[in-house]
Amino acid sequence: MSNFFKSKFFIILAIVTVVILILMAVSTITTDRANPAGDAVGTVMSPVQRVFRSIGDATGNFFGRFRSNASYREENEQLSARVAQLEEETRELNALRNENERLRGLLSLGETYTEYEMVGARVIAKDPGAWYSAFKIDKGTTSGIRKNDVVMTSAGLVGYVYEVGTTWSNVVSVIDSRSAAGCVIERTGDTAVVEGSVELMNEGNCHLLYLSRDAGVAVGDFVETSGLGGIYPEGLLIGKIKTLSVDSQGLYYEAVVEPAVDFERISEVMVIKTEA
């Protein structure tokens, strides 16, 4: 050990250490301009300081980004939950608005057809398939409903009651193959018959038959009930002519009628009660 303290390496190390301490002490003296010793120390230490500063900045930025990402993730989760809540509230409001519009339309029927007594009902079941060719409602004999009572919405004619129970009724619509109704072309006054058919039922449409070749009808003409046939009263809107052609024998016009009622989305109806 004594040899180490006497060695040239130790002596040089001691000298360098003393010089550095002297330079650092001198560099702390405040003057307007850096003295040569302070300038030398600054020159030597600046790169070292920059390295440590860069390391410190990088470390601070890393943890700062980590904290920011965690904060952004939490904020994003909160915003996502709020968006989901607002979407659900919007769906509920739209459903309530649509139901309110439908019910207002049904109530307006009572003001339009004041000569009839009506009762509102909800659809509770339907036959398989996309279209409401036949369905069940939640009103029956306890509400005064009878077989063959007419069923409609604010858009137009739906069909008639073909079976009735105490608290339910089954309805056949105008697009069902079991349905037929005397009709009249609103613009021309020409009469015909509207029938449901298996082929057109799957499209939500029905047939118009036995229309005179002399009739001046056109695509787009409105079709209403004529009051003939014993079930439907006069003047109920059925729909409009979608296509027009001549039957296979060349004796009559026949047409495809697009109903005024949307038979994909029936949820509430009005039933016209017949007199006892």
Buried (B, 14 or more C-beta within 10 A) or exposed (E): EEEEEEEEEEEEEEEEEEEEEEBEEBBEEEEEEBEEBBEBBEEEEEEEEEEEEEEEEEEEEEEEEEEEEEEEEEEEEEEEEEEEEEEEEEEEEEEEEEEEEBEEBBEEBBEEBEEBEBBBBEBEEBBEEEBBBBBBBBBBBEBBBBEEBBBBBBBBBBBBBBEBEEBBBBBBBBBBBEBBBBBBBBEBEBBBBBBBBEEBBEBBBBBBBBBBEEBEBEEEBBBBBBBBEEBBBEEBBBBBBBEBEEEEEEEBBBBBBBBBBEBEEBEBBBBBBBEE
